[in-house]
Amino acid sequence: MRAVTVLLICLAACHSGDPERCETAVRNYGTLLFWRDADVTIAKAPPEKRDELRKAKLSEFTARMDNGLQTLVTQCVSANDKDTIECMINAKTADDAEKCAPRANAK
């Protein structure tokens, strides 16, 4: 019985994604999308308010990332979608990142 349990654990681990790559993918995806929208808001603000607004947006981004990162990484690891992970890691713009997971973005 013990051998079966160990085998099942090994099989589950062998079919799960890489947590480090998932974290990199989630961070890149979240960063690109957040700052695309935040930069538009900051650019619309009066010049004398932009530094303050950018600091507030950085604080907001950090809080969001801290609060949601682990859940998203866990979901990524479970899904083990290597193509999507690679796409999210390699994205250079928010538009590129959104193309990585079109089903997630269709609302």
Buried (B, 14 or more C-beta within 10 A) or exposed (E): EEEEEEEEEEEEEEEBBBEEBBBBBBBBBBBBBBBBEBEEEBEEEEEEEBEEBBEBBEEEBEEEBEEEBEEBBBEBBEBBBEEBBEBBBEBEEBEBBBEBBEEEEEE
